[in-house]
Amino acid sequence: NRWRNSEIRCYVNGQLVSYGDMALHVNTNDSYDKGFLGSSETADANRVFCGQLGAVYVFSEALNPAQIFAIHQLGPGYKSTFKFKS
């Protein structure tokens, strides 16, 4: 259930580096119109990401490791769309 618990997988340079479950505290009746990457709404100085991120993509379904690796192989300059075959 994407609004209660979701598995989060973190890939760096095409390789899985960490994973875990994350509880999402979102009421399905509420508008969900923003998220934070590298920080939280409060921007706690001890927990803010300091560095550089490449492109960030959000997909409506989970990608498998081969798809993640293929996207990584496209390189940081890739700026087009993705079409995955079922």
ABEGO torsion letter per residue (X at the ends): XAAABBBBBBBBGGBBABBEBBBBBBBAABBBABBBBGBBAAGBAAABBBEBBBBBBBBABBBBAAAAAAAAAAEAABBBBBBBBX
